[in-house]
Amino acid sequence: MREIADNWQMEITEISWGFEQILKKIQTPAFNMKRTPEVWSPGEIIDHLYKVNKSYFPIFDAIIQGKYSKPLMGYIPFVGKKTGEFILKSMVSPKKVKTFPTWEPRHSLIDPSVGDQFLKQHAQLSKYIEQLDPFLEKNLMIASPANKLVVYQLDQAIEIILAHEKRHLEQIKNAVTH
């Protein structure tokens, strides 16, 4: 399993670098500018990612401490595996996906310092992956932090987080270049 965890940590490093490069280029007013009312600003995207990642950390802590209780839907592994596959596919699809209300960005001006907080959070995510290594590939089912009825494997959760960040990194790149 160590190899998969190492690969994820390398992905986190690459994603962090991509966000760092973009955030350096964005001037403060542009951080909150939207091309259209329907499209999130770079600040809203970063705020959203920060909220999503942060919502997983209590679950990771509970798993590491041996205190995580498998969700009821987690006793039906087929459902969880298929749900995870479906969510992962939606992350790489060009079709826009609506987020859960709890993960929506603030509807106000976002302080650009959230970019630094997000990058620090990435280092924390990398540490979690290292600590979760013994639990990976064990088909451990977790509930989504946004909806307890949505379950998927821990491994899939990490894949979803990284694919989600890559999706939004491309969104920010497009917002900055267009």
Summary of the structure (lengths in Angstrom):
residues: 178
radius of gyration: 16.4
end to end distance: 40.7
largest distance: 48.5
contacts: 507
relative contact order: 0.22
helix: 68%
strand: 3%
